[in-house]
Amino acid sequence: MDLESGAGLLHRLTSYEPGRGGDVPVDDPRGRHDLVPNDPGSRPTPMKAYHGLPAVPLPRELPAPGVSATSVLAGQRRPARPARSTVAPITRACASETRHCYRK
């Protein structure tokens, strides 16, 4: 692996080296020398923000699927293809918009 370009260079500049502390920057002008470990000001945002785009309200209630989960799991019935109104609340529950981040 070429340690002077591409992935090799990135590996060399960011890897641990015995004898050099984990918070001591590599002796290379291309390395970051102003990093303060665990500085709250340098943390990335906890979720994406889409500024300027309209919010799309999603349904909050799950509709009845019309078939029991046990009959589907037993292979006796097939559920119908889910409609957007079925998928939207699940997507909302899994999406970052419902996550909360608490920082000190």
N, C-alpha and C positions, 0 to 999 in steps of 0.2 A: 504494500500500500504506500502510495506517495504521500508522505507526511508534510509536504510543502504546498499542496493544493487540494481543493475540494473537501471531501469528507475526511481525508487524512489530516488536513490542516485543522479543521474544526475539532477533530478528535484530540490532536496534540495540544491545541490551545485550551481545551476545556476538561482535560483528563486530570485525575489525581496523580500526583507524583510523590513517591516516598521522599521524605525529608523536607517537603514543602507543606506548610499548613493548609488546611482546607479553605481558609478564608484569605490566603495570600495569593494575589493575582500572579499569573504567569509573567515571566520577564520577557515580554514581547510587546511592542508598541500597538499591535492589533488587538490585544486583550483589553478588557474593560478594567480600568484601575480606580474608578470612582464608585464602585458598587459597595453599598452598606448592607451587609447581610440582615435579613429579616426586617428591613425598613418598610413600615406600612405604606409609605408614600410611593414605593416602587412596585407595589402589587398591581396586577392587572385587574380589570373590572371582573366581578364574579359572573356576569352574564352579558350576552350581546345586547346592544341597544340599536334599534333601527329608527333613527331620527328622521322625521319628515314623512314617514309612511303612516297611512291610516290604520288604526286598531280595528281588528275584525272580531266582533263579539262571537263567542262560541257558546253553544248550548251547555247548560250546567247540569242537566238531568240525563241519565242514561235511559233510553227507551227500552221497553221489554223486547227481548230477541225473538219471542214466539216459540222457543224450543228450550228445553232444560239442558243445563250443562252436563248432567250425568248421561242423558241419552246421546249427546254428541260425543262425549268421551268413551262411551260404550260402543260407538260406531253404529248406533241404531238410526240416527238422523243426522242430516247435514244442515248446518245453519245457512240461512240465506246470506248472500254477499252483503256485508255491512254498508249501510248508507252513510253519507257524510254526517248526518245527525247522530249516528252511533259512534263514529270514529272521533269526532271532534272533542267530546268530553274526555275521552281517554288520552287523546293527544294533549289536551290542556293539562291534564293531571301529570303527564310525563314531561311536559315542556319546561323550559327554564323560567317561564313566567310565573310558575307556582313555587319556585325555589326561593328560599330566603337566605340571606347572608348577613350574619351579625359579626361586626368587627369592633374591636376595642380601640 
